[in-house]
Every structure is written in structure tokens, then in C-alpha cells.
Amino acid sequence: METGVMSHQGELFVHPLSNPGAPGICPEMLEVAEEANRARDFNLAVEIYSSQLADLQQPDRGLCLRKADSLARAGRISEALDSYCTAASLGKLRPEELPFLVENIARALREKEPGLTVAVNGHCKSSNGDDGFQMNGECEEDEALDLFSCRLCKCLLHEPTTVECGHTFCKRCLEDDSVKDCIHCKQKLSKKEKLPNGLRLNVVLSGLLDKLFATESRARKYWIEGEDLWKKQNLSDALEKYNAAVDLVPSSGRLLHQRAELHMEMRSFSQAVQDASSLCKLKPLWTKAHCLKATALSKAGRNDEALQEYFLCVALKPDWTKVKLEAQKVLSELFSSVFENEDLPTPVHPLQGGLATRLIKPPALLRSLRPLTQKPGSSSQDSEFSVTKSALVDDSSSILPIVSPGKSDPAAGEGSTKNLADVLAALPAPTGGLKRKHSSDGPSEAFNPPSKLLRPDEASVFKKAAVWGGRTVPAELLDCGDMECSLCMRLFYEPVATPCGHTFCLKCLERCLDHNPNCPLCKENLSEYLANRGYNKTLLMEEVLQRYLGDELAERKKIHEEEMKELSNLNQEVPIFVCTMAFPTIPCPLHVFEPRYRLMIRRSMETGTKQFGMCIADELKGFADYGCMLQVRDVKFFPDGRSVVDTIGVSRFKVLSHGQRDGYNTAKIEYLEDKKVEGEELVELLKLHDSVYEQANSWFTSLKDNMKSQILSHFGNLPSKDPDPQASPSGPAWCWWLLAVLPLENRAQLTILAMTSLKDRLIAIRRVLIFVTRKRPR
């Protein structure tokens, strides 16, 4: 949307009149003109301003500027230049008086060049108007979206360092105090001083990058050394490093950009222009490249060429305020250079006589800009002007021509330097337009915007390559050996990087840390890493595996899934925790500290079963022939790797065969269920059930308060009586609660646990209750 010159109050700025009370100026008509501008009827405003000027004895500068602004906003650029030139002849044009001219020349350029329009509408989006804007798809450096680039500096990873969340950046980027959160996941990064030995590079990734991109890695090293020397103001040595880097990777846009900036700081403006020109050819739609070139040209005193680049910047990025202001400044200076000679005569009235009597302006101004604003199908007669000599002399003592129809003088302006006309004449014409020439230089070098550098059928390919283009990984250099875990000697599966920079499979690392809190390779203490359990996958490594070793990774995944499937079979190979008695429905908190059981518990969680068997020890077999399956409800880890596991009994089982796996016991089992009864047996069972329950309740009620409190704190209240004692395969819950709290030896409890007859179990419990009641001291 077109923007205007705004005052501090937010209203459209109106150029002040030189003589508001002059005869011929009608305030009411000026109000109508301003209202027409606000309504975007710019042509009406132009007519009013023209009629007002026609009534004046001498042209008014402010009125000329108002007319010029309206003409520019109407897209009548060549006519607008007439009025701006008139105003310039009456007083030096200030940069803040030229925003409409800059914006609308850029708009005309954009409308005539489809490639620029696509770049603006499809790619260039900024959150603010400054040069720190965020771009979504503009033709930034190719590496910006490359797998092996740091998302902070947008360059090839140098000394890659993987942070806690699993993302990888350059070490020096992370050392920047301004970097506090991960740019990918926004997770807060650990304070650098908290790490035992500071940031450590990822050893595997560092070697991989040096192998795959040896030349670019060396260039990146020189580049960074150059940056460090530059910060120390050792500019000559810094330039040597930059030169060495550019020699290795001459197509790196960011590198060229920085070297050009270094040249400018060293005041070597011609070299800066060369680098910026190369950069513009490399990235023709990168606005920062054209801005850099414009700045370098301006510093070199080549304002006419700088203006071309500024126009292109504004065309590509209409809301870049900083560049628009620079363009206005340069354009103001170029206008001033035309009218700076004090000996120039006072200009005649702008509307008196024909075009030949108009006041001074650059010779080919109308002719060069007419094609930008001429509508399709309109006559080209108006745009064909020739140049005749005039007695008016410019600042170079050469003859400054005025525009006159029908005649031509190819020598006009001979010997003069390039002026505003030369700049504007270089702007592109539409297809089939006139071939423009500079009067002093003969055929001019065509100004080729990005769209003219490519054929139409190449445009989409160019955009895709610029945005998505990445480094080519030499297939012959990458093999499985580069991505092999040093613990299992297989391809990485779920690779994780330790704070010391080494990479292992997640499961391999966890098993090592079960036994020792030190890195398996360098022996650095990883207690804090173990305490935080921040085992996040190294995402870059994972992506490399998926993209370049897909078949090998698929095979590795298949092996892992087969192992997990085998571990999750809770009949063929059930993990057995040899510790204490456990009963169905009864909580069983466990303190896990042995490495073998840490592995066992973790596997039960990873497979998703969250179950394992609990058996008491047996001197001959290792563990008893009967046990109870436990369900993990929660696990709390301690910094040293120990854990407290909250479990509850779910079902009973009988061991069919004993075994071992990775240090812990396993068993092939079959589950136990109570045999159900009917008829008279059921009636008898219900009577027995109610009787034993009352007996159990009476015993518990009669206990001393301190003993009762201990039982309640560990096991809770006595469960209620079940309406259907046979509803559960393991029988009523209160039986197991009572069995857990009664003062019985493990072997006696095991005997009752193994019973598959509820009647037999109730009888056994009744006997125990009678025994403990009689034995209890009175």
C-alpha cells in the first residue's frame, strides 16, 4: 500500500508555500486538492495545482512540490520530474521532500519487472522496516536452510556443539552472551559457567563435517579467524584471512558480504564495490546485497550508480525505511548537482509556451522515464524527444541542453559527468520499448534486474534453488563407520551426545551409566547429566542417518524392534526381580540401585509393558517357583542413578523355567487363576468367606494403636468385603491385604500365594488368624 510523508501528528505532510498570500493562490482550491489527495484522486489534485501555478507571476516552490508529489503518486513520473526540477531550481531539494518520487519510481520498476513483483509478493516479508528484519524465503544465503548449517550464524557448522535439547550450533555462537534460548525449540540453555569444562564440541559431527566438506571447513576456519582479527582492529591481517577463505569458497554470499564491509572499513571502496557486484550477481534478489553495493558506490562517490541500487532495493522491499531515506538523500544530491551553478538564469514560468521553453532539467529525463509510466497501447509520440543545445551552462562548463521536440543533437552534454538523467535513463523499459542512449557515452550498459538474468522458465527453478539449495554430500565419503556407536559397534540408534561431546546410542549410554557415572570414552564425570536425565537425541545426527543412511538405519531399527518385541513377551521371557513377597492388588515400593535391575526396570518402561515379576530368593534355583507380576505406576530417579519405583501387584504366576538376560533373571511362566465353584460349594464358600472376613476385621480392630498406625501407613485400610468373592481371578483383595500384614514367614506366604482354591486359601488364613490371636499377649 502506498505511503505518504507523515508529520509527527500522523497527518499527510503538505509542503509549505513560499508566499501563501501571493495573488492567484486560492486557499479553498488548495484544500480541495489536499482532499483529492486523501481520496487518492491524484489527477484532480494535479489539475488544481496546475491551475494555481498558471495564475502566478513566478512559480511557487511549495506549490511545485505539491504538484510533483501528486504527479508521482499518480504514476506520472516524467511529469513529476518537471515539477521537482522546477522546485529544485527555486531552492535546493531536501531528502525529506522526495519520498513520493522514490517510492513511485521503485513501484514503476517493480510493475515493469515481474521477477521483482514475485520477489516482493512471494518471498520478501519483514516484521519491521529496518535492516534487522526477519525474512521468510527471501534469497538469503543458500546455507541458511541447509542441514549442516548453524541456525544462529547461517553458515557451515564450525566446532559443532550439541546442547541439552539435542540441537547443534557453532561453539562460538553459543558462547555469545546474547544467546539464551535454543532458536529451534525455545528451551532455555544452561549457563556456560555451570558446565564443568565449558562448551565441548561434538566429536563425531566435527569429524564428519571435516570429512564431507573439507574445503568449506577450512574456509570457515579462516573466516572466523578473520572475524576475530577484525574485532581486534587488525584489519590487514583480517583481510588476508578473508581472502584465503574467498579463494576456497568464492560462491559464499555471506563471506563476500563481510569482506565487502571490511573493505569499506579500510576505505577501499572500489574493492568493496567489486565484492558487492559479485554478490549481486550471485544473489540477484537479495536486498541486503544491493544495499551493500549502493552504500559502497555512494562511499566511492558514484552516486548515480548508487541510486540505481537503492531504487532496486526499494522495489524489492518497499517497507525498508532506512534504504528509502538513503535513496532520497542521494536523489536530493543529484538534483542539487544539476542546479548548483549560481550563474544559471532564473527559470521562466513552467507552463508558458511549449516544452522547449520549460526550465532547466536533465536532458533525457522525460524520455528515459516515460516508458516506465506509459500505459500499454498508448502512443509513444509523447516520449520521443530529442536534445538541442542551450546557452545554459552546467557546473562542468559544458552546455546543458533543454528538451525540445523534433530535433536531435547527439553531442549534447558531451564532456559532462553522469547526472540524474544518466541514472534514470538506465531504468528498464518494457518489452519492445525504446533503446535508450546516453548522449555522452553512446550506447549505455543495460541495467538488468534479477528477472532479466533468467528466462521465464528458469524463474521458479532459481527461486527454489536459492531457498532450498543445500550442500551436496559426497556419497563415496560417507559410510556406516562414520556413524557407529563405540559401545555396541553398530550404527547409531537414537544417538545422544554427552556434555563432554561424545555420542552413543541412547540405550548403550544408559546401560553404561547404570554401572558408572563417567563417560565410557574420556571418563569425564557425568553425574549432573545423569541427575538431569536429559537424554535428548542429537537431532542433526538423526537427520543425517535418515537422509543418507536410510537403508542401514531401517535395518538397525528392525533389529531394535525385534529385541523390544522379545522383551515385551510377558510369557516367554519375563524379567524377574528377586527380592521380597508381593501380592495382587497390594502396593510394593522398591528401591532400585543394582545396575542389572536399573536396566530391567528401564526396559519394562521402554517396551510399554511396565511389568515384571517379583519372586523371593531360592538357594538352589535362584528364585522361587511362584511369584507375582508387578505393574509400575511411577519411577523417581535420584542424581546418582538410583530410583524409587512405585509398583502394585496385578497377577500371580508359576515359573516353568529359569533363565537370565544381561545380568538379571528371567523366567518362562504361566499365570495362575482361582478355580470357580458352583451350587452347594459356592454357598459354603460364601459362608466361609464372610466368617473369615469378620475374624480378620476383629483381629485388626483389636491391635494396639501404634501397630495399627504402622499397618495403615504402609498398606492402608482393610479392603471391604467383596459381594462376589470369585469375581477376580486372584480372589478377594482383602485376603492379600491380610496376608501382607500378618506376621508370617515368606515360605508360608508363598504357599498361600500358590493356591488356586479360594476355599483352601481362606482356611489357611483362618488358621493363621487363630494362631496369632492365641499367641498375642493379653
PyMOL commands that set and color helices and strands:
alter all, ss='L'
color gray80, all
select helices_A, chain A and resi 27-38+42-54+61-73+77-90+95-97+99-112+114-122+142-145+171-174+192-194+203-212+214-231+235-248+253-265+269-282+287-299+303-316+321-339+355-357+365-373+381-383+420-425+450-453+456-468+475-477+480-483+506-515+527-532+539-548+550-567+595-606+679-701+705-715+733-741+746-754+758-775
alter helices_A, ss='H'
color red, helices_A
select strands_A, chain A and resi 160-162+168-170+386-388+402-404+437-438+442-443+495-497+503-505+574-578+590-592+611-615+617-618+622-623+626-637+643-661+664-672
alter strands_A, ss='S'
color yellow, strands_A
deselect
rebuild
show_as cartoon
